[in-house]
């Protein structure tokens, strides 16, 4: 092959890569939860503490300089305030990680605005939308500023709950580059205190072209909820369904009203 042919072949390969529906593997998350449109009552301050730990995960970061998922604990306290019966404001601060080597890192913060149908827990059909705006450190996300758009659609059908969060992650690079990362929950309520559920968390990639199945992330969780006092508890264990997904993740969410 002549030098001219080699150059042409390389340029052609680069052109194909540039037009391909490629995106890096999704970074880790501080929050593993399906939103159910329940918010704090007006004037009430709520604290929800999120933690998730990966005992068996990816041994390389999702991007250069990122955090290695394997044996890492991620978390954040979420401070929420009920503004009206349909609007809740929130702040995640600080976002943090504790790696398997014992290194503790500060990962940034998030603010959110959550709009819902009032008294969602008592409605057969409920809905809402949550907007989160994040400031990220360089080791947490390759983009300094990101956003999550989280619609909430759900049904309470007797003892069963079906909830869908068709999440779009926004890196401010255009509509076609929005990342589709939906979450789904199907739950059975034994009573007002105890609930078991199956949850799935997915990442299909950008809207302009989903990633190949082998590079998509799909994770299935078995979950329990305990609605006790003063703390409510949600715990779960998640199993990766693709090679691009962490194989085993544990989550724990503690929540209580502070006034």
ROLUMKE-5391 format. One record per residue (C-alpha): residue in three letters; x, y, z. Coordinates in steps of 0.2 Angstrom, whole numbers, padded with zeros to 4 digits, always signed. Example, Ala and Ser with C-alpha at 12.3 -4.5 7.8 and 13.67 -1.06 7.14 Angstrom:
! residues 2
ALA+0062-0022+0039 SER+0068-0005+0036 
***
This chain:
! residues 259
UNK+0000+0000+0000 UNK+0007+0017-0005 UNK+0009+0031+0008 UNK-0006+0040+0000 UNK-0017+0025+0002 UNK-0012+0023+0020 UNK-0016+0041+0024 UNK-0033+0040+0015 UNK-0037+0024+0025 UNK-0033+0032+0041 UNK-0043+0048+0037 UNK-0058+0036+0032 UNK-0057+0027+0048 UNK-0056+0043+0058 UNK-0072+0049+0048 UNK-0081+0034+0053 UNK-0076+0035+0071 UNK-0082+0053+0071 UNK-0099+0049+0064 UNK-0101+0033+0075 UNK-0113+0033+0090 UNK-0099+0032+0102 UNK-0099+0039+0120 UNK-0088+0035+0135 UNK-0095+0023+0148 UNK-0106+0032+0161 UNK-0097+0038+0176 UNK-0101+0032+0194 UNK-0116+0039+0203 UNK-0119+0046+0221 UNK-0138+0041+0220 UNK-0146+0025+0215 UNK-0165+0028+0217 UNK-0181+0028+0207 UNK-0191+0044+0211 UNK-0209+0042+0216 UNK-0215+0060+0216 UNK-0217+0060+0235 UNK-0210+0077+0242 UNK-0208+0085+0259 UNK-0223+0095+0266 UNK-0223+0114+0264 UNK-0210+0120+0277 UNK-0203+0103+0281 UNK-0184+0100+0280 UNK-0179+0083+0275 UNK-0162+0074+0275 UNK-0159+0059+0264 UNK-0142+0051+0265 UNK-0137+0041+0250 UNK-0123+0028+0250 UNK-0118+0015+0237 UNK-0103+0003+0238 UNK-0096-0008+0223 UNK-0088-0024+0230 UNK-0086-0031+0212 UNK-0085-0018+0199 UNK-0075-0011+0184 UNK-0056-0010+0188 UNK-0053+0005+0177 UNK-0061+0022+0177 UNK-0074+0027+0165 UNK-0063+0041+0158 UNK-0045+0046+0160 UNK-0042+0053+0178 UNK-0058+0046+0184 UNK-0062+0036+0200 UNK-0060+0017+0198 UNK-0077+0009+0203 UNK-0071-0007+0211 UNK-0071-0006+0230 UNK-0077+0012+0230 UNK-0090+0020+0241 UNK-0100+0034+0234 UNK-0112+0045+0243 UNK-0120+0062+0247 UNK-0132+0069+0260 UNK-0147+0077+0251 UNK-0155+0092+0259 UNK-0173+0095+0254 UNK-0186+0108+0258 UNK-0205+0108+0254 UNK-0209+0124+0246 UNK-0227+0120+0242 UNK-0237+0105+0240 UNK-0231+0103+0222 UNK-0213+0110+0223 UNK-0198+0104+0233 UNK-0180+0111+0232 UNK-0165+0101+0236 UNK-0146+0102+0238 UNK-0134+0087+0237 UNK-0118+0093+0247 UNK-0105+0086+0248 UNK-0104+0073+0235 UNK-0090+0061+0240 UNK-0081+0045+0237 UNK-0070+0033+0247 UNK-0059+0022+0236 UNK-0053+0005+0240 UNK-0036+0012+0244 UNK-0043+0023+0257 UNK-0042+0039+0247 UNK-0057+0051+0251 UNK-0062+0063+0238 UNK-0074+0078+0236 UNK-0084+0076+0220 UNK-0094+0092+0219 UNK-0112+0097+0223 UNK-0130+0097+0215 UNK-0145+0108+0216 UNK-0162+0102+0211 UNK-0180+0107+0208 UNK-0194+0094+0209 UNK-0211+0097+0203 UNK-0225+0084+0206 UNK-0243+0081+0207 UNK-0249+0085+0225 UNK-0251+0071+0237 UNK-0244+0058+0225 UNK-0244+0044+0237 UNK-0263+0044+0238 UNK-0265+0045+0219 UNK-0268+0030+0207 UNK-0259+0039+0193 UNK-0245+0052+0198 UNK-0232+0061+0189 UNK-0218+0075+0191 UNK-0202+0081+0184 UNK-0185+0084+0192 UNK-0171+0095+0186 UNK-0154+0093+0194 UNK-0139+0105+0190 UNK-0122+0098+0195 UNK-0105+0106+0197 UNK-0092+0091+0196 UNK-0074+0090+0200 UNK-0063+0083+0186 UNK-0061+0066+0194 UNK-0080+0063+0195 UNK-0086+0068+0178 UNK-0076+0074+0162 UNK-0089+0088+0161 UNK-0088+0102+0174 UNK-0106+0106+0173 UNK-0120+0094+0169 UNK-0139+0092+0171 UNK-0151+0078+0174 UNK-0169+0079+0167 UNK-0180+0066+0176 UNK-0198+0064+0172 UNK-0208+0054+0184 UNK-0223+0043+0179 UNK-0231+0030+0190 UNK-0246+0020+0196 UNK-0252+0014+0213 UNK-0262-0002+0209 UNK-0268-0009+0225 UNK-0252-0016+0234 UNK-0242-0014+0218 UNK-0232+0001+0212 UNK-0226+0004+0195 UNK-0214+0019+0192 UNK-0204+0024+0177 UNK-0191+0038+0177 UNK-0185+0041+0158 UNK-0170+0050+0163 UNK-0160+0061+0151 UNK-0142+0067+0156 UNK-0137+0083+0148 UNK-0119+0088+0145 UNK-0124+0104+0136 UNK-0118+0099+0119 UNK-0135+0098+0110 UNK-0151+0089+0110 UNK-0145+0074+0100 UNK-0131+0071+0113 UNK-0143+0069+0128 UNK-0139+0053+0136 UNK-0154+0041+0139 UNK-0153+0032+0156 UNK-0170+0027+0162 UNK-0174+0019+0179 UNK-0189+0008+0182 UNK-0197+0001+0199 UNK-0210-0012+0202 UNK-0214-0014+0220 UNK-0226-0024+0232 UNK-0232-0016+0248 UNK-0234-0028+0262 UNK-0241-0014+0273 UNK-0237+0004+0276 UNK-0220+0000+0283 UNK-0213-0014+0273 UNK-0210-0015+0254 UNK-0200-0026+0242 UNK-0196-0020+0224 UNK-0186-0024+0209 UNK-0177-0009+0201 UNK-0168-0008+0184 UNK-0155+0006+0180 UNK-0150+0007+0162 UNK-0139+0018+0151 UNK-0142+0016+0132 UNK-0131+0031+0127 UNK-0134+0046+0117 UNK-0151+0049+0108 UNK-0142+0052+0092 UNK-0137+0034+0092 UNK-0138+0021+0106 UNK-0122+0012+0110 UNK-0119-0006+0105 UNK-0128-0018+0117 UNK-0111-0024+0124 UNK-0106-0006+0129 UNK-0123-0002+0137 UNK-0125-0002+0155 UNK-0140-0012+0163 UNK-0141-0016+0182 UNK-0155-0025+0191 UNK-0158-0022+0209 UNK-0168-0031+0223 UNK-0173-0018+0236 UNK-0182-0017+0252 UNK-0190-0002+0260 UNK-0194+0001+0279 UNK-0204+0016+0283 UNK-0200+0018+0301 UNK-0197+0032+0313 UNK-0187+0042+0315 UNK-0178+0035+0300 UNK-0184+0027+0284 UNK-0172+0014+0276 UNK-0170+0008+0259 UNK-0157-0005+0255 UNK-0153-0015+0239 UNK-0141-0026+0230 UNK-0138-0024+0211 UNK-0132-0036+0198 UNK-0124-0030+0182 UNK-0132-0038+0166 UNK-0118-0032+0154 UNK-0099-0033+0153 UNK-0099-0013+0154 UNK-0109-0013+0170 UNK-0102-0016+0188 UNK-0105-0034+0193 UNK-0111-0031+0211 UNK-0117-0015+0219 UNK-0124-0012+0237 UNK-0135+0003+0241 UNK-0142+0011+0257 UNK-0153+0026+0258 UNK-0158+0034+0275 UNK-0171+0047+0276 UNK-0179+0058+0290 UNK-0188+0074+0292 UNK-0178+0087+0303 UNK-0192+0097+0309 
***
